[in-house]
Amino acid sequence: MTAPRAARLRPADLAAVASAGLRARRLRAALSALGIAIGVAAIVAVLGLAASSAAALQAEIQQLGTNLLTVANGQSLSGAPAELPAAAPAMIARLPGVTGVQDTGTVGGVRVYKSPLIPAIETNGLSVAAATADLPAAVGAGLAQGRFLDAATGREPVAVLGAAAAQLLGIDRIQPWLRIWAGGQWFYVTGVLGHAVLAPEIDSAVLVGFPAAQKYLHFDGHPSRIYVRTAGPPGVTTAVDGLLAAQASPENPGLVTVSRPSDALTAQADAKGALDTLFLGLGGITLLVGAIGVANIMVISVLERRSEIGLRRALGATRGQIRAQFLAESVLLSLAGGAAGVALGAAATAGYVRARHEALVIPAEAWAGGLAAAVVIGALAGLLPAIRAARLSPTQALWRS
């Protein structure tokens, strides 16, 4: 007479049995799942923040354009700043593919204060620069308040502040009587620029017109930085890039520095990527700690439930079914922690990007990878305890319980 075959344990029944085992020890299961949740949340948050920041950066680059080139005076062999010819902007404007040229000139030896009563040593690191009238449009910086320089105000003691310069001077509102002390005389403030992403050197500058700088601040009229906009496909910008140094200073092209500001933003994103890798590593370590916690609770669970194992074996449960039960408990525990971690990481990412007014982007590999990692960790952590539980015979389990 052959022994009756054991009933098959359907997936639904297996899930019910596994969840019942976890519900019987809810606090312990929740604490064990917490380690998995923290690790998965860290991974989802890091990948989500990286993707959101990258998307925001790409949108900003697309909005500002990659067709801006800057020409700056380099250094001579003696280490002193080289001087760009006064005619350099006009010569650059003749290049094919160039659609706009604006420039600034550093006015040396001029300090800026909110009042002449402020001690001379408290300069706040502000600089004074002469600027052409269409500079904001060229560098993609809007006006936060007031008006920029024009043909009329560019000849008078009138100034426009960069975003950081306004903060350092304690100016948050443009008034008709507002003025600052620069170069030993008053300059009226007519506007404040927004943050110049592609030209951060403008943020801490006080801008005046070229004629006013020459008349009131003894400026020599030579530009120190030229902003060049190009038209057409990226190849045009590359071609203009190769010609700018010689066009700006035919006699000393080696003393001219040419750069593309959008490349600096891309480099900034790459630097953030290195930090993202570090945080991903920390998240992986947290997952490892969580896996140890799950393995620990499953080992203790096997020791505490010997009577249950013996009774199920006496009623006909096979070793495979016992093994599947405890393995399913481990996977279900880790999966619950992984799901909580995905929700927590997504919520943290959403809160951060909302505060920065950026679009929320959570790549599929972030949450899918987090859940997959939780399942794999649960399977590995519960494998040994499940095997130990399956090896118990009915008499041995009931006798020791």
PyMOL commands that set and color helices and strands:
alter all, ss='L'
color gray80, all
select helices_A, chain A and resi 11-23+26-64+88-92+135-139+153-155+163-168+200-202+210-216+234-248+253-255+261-304+306-314+319-355+364-391+394-400
alter helices_A, ss='H'
color red, helices_A
select strands_A, chain A and resi 68-73+98-107+112-113+127-131+143-146+158-161+179-182+185-193+205-209+225-230+256-259
alter strands_A, ss='S'
color yellow, strands_A
deselect
rebuild
show_as cartoon
